[in-house]
Amino acid sequence: MSEQTLSNLSREERRFEPPADLAADANVKAEAYARAEEDREAFWAAAAERLDWGQKWDQVLDWSDPPFAKWFVGGTINAAVNCVDRHVDAGRGDKVALHWVGEPEDDTRDITYAELKDLVSKAANALTDLGVKKGDRVAIYMPMIPEVVVAMLACARLGAPHTVVFGGFSADALASRLEDCEAHVVITSDGGYRRGAASALKPAVDEAVEKTGDLVRNVLVVRRTGQDVDWHEGRDVWWHDAVDSASAEHEAELHDSEHPLYVMYTSGTTGKPKGILHTTGGYLTGTSFTHWEVFDLKPDTDVYWCTADVGWVTGHSYMVYGPLANGATQVMYEGTPEKGRWWQIVQDYKVTIFYTAPTAIRTFMKQGREIPDGYDMSSLRLLGSVGEPINPEAYVWYREVIGGDRCPVVDTWWQTETGQIMISPLPGVTAGKPGSAMKALPGVGADVVDDEGNSVPDGSGGYLVLTKPWPAMLRTLWGDDQRFKDTYWSRYPKQGFYFAGDGAKKDEDGDLWMLGRVDDVMNVSGHRLSTTEIESALVSHPKVAEAAVVGAADETTGQAVCAFVILRESAGDGGPDIVEELRKHVQKEIGAIAKPRQIMVVPELPKTRSGKIMRRLLKDVAEHREVGDVTTLADSTVMDLIKDKEGSAA
Ligand code: WT7
C-alpha cells in the first residue's frame, strides 16, 4: 500500500460505539483483556472448559520445543461429538443446525442437530466400511451441500484427518494435494449448481485420481445434480448406497487433544502449496471460543450466516467447527452472491449475524443500494468481515446499508495458519474505526515490529508478528517441519515471533491497520494465491519462455492477477488468441480464480544483476503508475520496452 493510502487511512476519524444493549449483555466484556494478560493459560483453559472432554488435560500448553506447540496435553476429545452429539444429549436435538439453501430457488433443507447426528454416524460407519481408519487422510472435493459438513464431521469422528479441496480448483491442483497427503479415499459429488446451471465435479476427480496412479482406492459420490458421470466399478461408490443404509449408531472414540483434525492447503511463496496442519483440542477451543466471543453468539436466539465456501479455512473454522461446537443455528447457501438473493435469505431466515468478505461488499456497492434496500434486514444485529483489508468506504457502506446503521462491524484478521480469529474488535466493547481491525483479542499476542524485531512506536508501520502461542495455531506443515520453521519462525529467531507475512501499521491510539501481504502472496477476492504458483503454471505452457506475475490493485477483488510473459522464439508472436490461450491454461492448471485479469506479452522482464525479477516495477505498470527506481536493474532500458508495449496495447 502506498504512503498516500497510509496517510489517507490515518485520517479516518469516524468512530462507532457499541450499541448499549449489546454492550450490556455481551458474552465477553472489557475485563477479559486484563484477565487474559494476567494468566494467559488459565484464560485458554477456561475457554477449553466450554467443550466436552473425555480425559481432562494435565498441562494447558507445552511450549518446551518451540515452534512445536502442544495444547491441552493429555486431554482426550472428539470434535464431532462436541459439534453434534452433545447438543442432542443436552436436549437440543430438535434445534436446527443448518438452514441449507440450494442455489435453485425453493431447493431448501433444514437439518436439526438430531438429524445431523444420525447423518454423521451413518457416514462414519460407511467410511469405516470403506476401510478408513483413524489417522488415514480423506480428501473432500464438494460443493456447498449439507453432505460436505457431514463428511467432514464423519472424518473428525473417526480421527481421519480431512483435506477439503475447494471445488473451484483444477484436477491438477486436486491431484497434487492427494499426493502430498496420501489420501486413499475421496468424497465428491456428481456436480453442483453455479449460476443456475449444473456444473460437473466428478470428471475432475476422475482425472486427478488417474494422475495419482493407484493411490486412491475409493471415491464416494453424492448425487446432487443428477448429471451423467463416468463410473469406475469397484472404485466408485454412491453416497446414497453406502451412507443411507448404514447404521445411525456409531460409538465415537476419544482422540488425543493433539490428534490431527485436518490439513488445509494454502499458497505460499513457492510454487508448492503448504499443507497447514490443525489438531483437535486446541483448534476446537480456539474456534468455538472466538466464534462465541467475536460474534457475541447467543445460541438460543441467533441465526448466524457465514458466506464462505467450505473449501477455505473460514468455512472450516466459522461455518463448521466453531458454530457447531457452540450449538448455533446457521444458514448455509450453495450459490454465489447474486443481486438480491443474499438479502432475500437474510430476510427469509431472519439472520442476525452475518459474516462475509470485503470483495463481496464492494461488488454490492457497485450494484447500488437499491437492491439491498428492497429487503427487510432488520433482524441483523452484527456484521463481520474477513479475508483482506476492508477499506473505510466499504466498511461504512456495509454498516449503513446492510446493517441499518445499528450493527457493529467486526473486521477480523486471521489466517489459514492461525485457525482462529486473532485481531478484531469486540462488538460489545470496542468503538469501531472503519478500516481498522483494532487489536489482538484477549489471550492473543500481536505486535508490529521493524526488521530487527523491535516494537514500532504508535503512528508507524512494520511487520505483523504474533508474540505468543495460541490454541488453534498450526502445528506444522504436513510432512515438512523444516519448511514450517523456515516460513514462519526464522525471521525473528531471537524473539521467537511468528511472522505473519502481513504489513501493518499502528495508529496514534496503538490500534492496528492491516496493509496486505509483504511477500509474493496475492489476495484476490479474499483468496490467497501465490505469484510463483501462477508463474510456474504459465511457463508450463509450451509457448512461454518466462513469466512474472504481480497482484495489482483492483476496485472489486482487492487485487487482481496481472501477468507479464516472454514467448519462446518458436512461438513467433504467439498467434492472435495467445492471451486467451494462456488465461485458459492457468485456469486448467490451478483453477478459475487464478486466471489472470491481464496478460502482457513483453520482450524482456526487469531483472536485477543477480537475476531477480523486480516485480515492484511490473506492479507499477499494472497499476498504471510512474515506474519507480530502476537503478538496480541490470538493463535499465527494459522498462521502456515494457511501457511501449503497454502503450500500444491500450
Ligand atoms: C491472509 C490470510 C482468514 C481467513 C481467510 C483468508 C489477509 C485476512 C484480513 C483482514 C486484512 C486480512 C491477510 C492474511 N487477511 N483477513 N481482516 N484484514 N487482511 O485466509 O487465505 O489464509 O489468508 O489474508 O493478508 O495474511 P488466508
Residues whose N, C-alpha, C, O or C-beta is under 5 A from the ligand:
A	BS01	WT7	T314 S385 V386 G387 E388 P389 I390 D411 T412 W413 W414 Q415 T416 E417 A500 D502 M514 G516 R517 G526 H527 R528
